[in-house]
Amino acid sequence: MTKAEIVTEIANKTGIEKVAVQAVVESFMETVKDTMVDGENVYLRGFGSFIIKKRAEKTGRNISKNTTIIIPAHNIPAFKPAKTFVNKVKGNVK
């Protein structure tokens, strides 16, 4: 499902204009991104958490050049679904 399909689905279910729904969806995503850039996690009860995972420094290998490189410590965004969300998806096996 794409962002446009999500906007259409919400507009159909709520009766709100697509333009307003699009603005809300865009604002939501921007807020989540800005919050995570500031180093905070976002918790949505019953849905899941947008969390920042910290990766430690490690040694990697470039096998084509046969050299080792140091990959610095860094943060990556991740999504951890809520248990109720996971159980709903698990129960919908086809």
N, C-alpha and C positions, 0 to 999 in steps of 0.2 A: 504494500500500500504506500502510495506516495503522499507527500505533504498536500498536494492539490486534492487528492481523494479524501484525505482526512478532513480538510476544510469543507468539502462538499458534503461529507457524511454528517458532520456536526451541524452544518447549516440546515440540512434536511431534517435532522432530529429535533433541533431547537426552534426552527423558524426564524433564526437570526440571519441577516444578510451575509452573503459570502465575504464581502469586503470587510465587515466587522469581525467575522470569525478569523479571517486571514490575519488581520492586525493583531488579534489576541494570540493566535498560535505563534506568529513571528515574535511578538513581545515575550511570550513564555520561553521560547527557545533562546532568545537573546539574554533574558534574565538568568537562565540556567547557565549559559556559557560564561557570562560576566561573573557570576557567583563562584564558579569553579576556577576561573582565572585568578580570582582573589584568594584562592586556596581553601574555600569552604565547600562542604558537601551539601547536596540538596536531597531532602528526604520527603517522599510523597507516600504517606501512609496508605497501605492497601495496593499500591502500584509498584514502588521500588525506590531505589536510591541511586542518584548519580554521585559517584564517589571518585576521589582522586587516589590512584594507586601510585605508591612510590617505588621506583625501580632502583636498585642499588647499582653502583659502578661495577662493571664486569669486563672481562677480557674477551674479545671476539676475534675471529680469524677471517681473513680475506683469502680464501683458498685459491683463487685464480692467481694472486701475486705471492702466495705463501708467506704472508705477513700477519702479525698480530696487531690488533688495534685495541685501544681502551675506549669502551663505551661509557660515557659519564653517567652519573646518577641523574635520573629525570623523573618527572611525574607524567602519568597518562590518565585520561578520563576513562571511567568505566561505568557500566550500569549493572546494578545488582537487583534483580526482581524480588518483590515481596513473596513470602511463602504462599499466600492466597493466590497470587498471580501465577506462580509456578504450578500449583496444584490444579488450577483451572486449565492451563495449557496441557498438563500431563493427562488430565481426564478427557481431553478432546482428541485422543489418538484415533487415527483412521486406518 
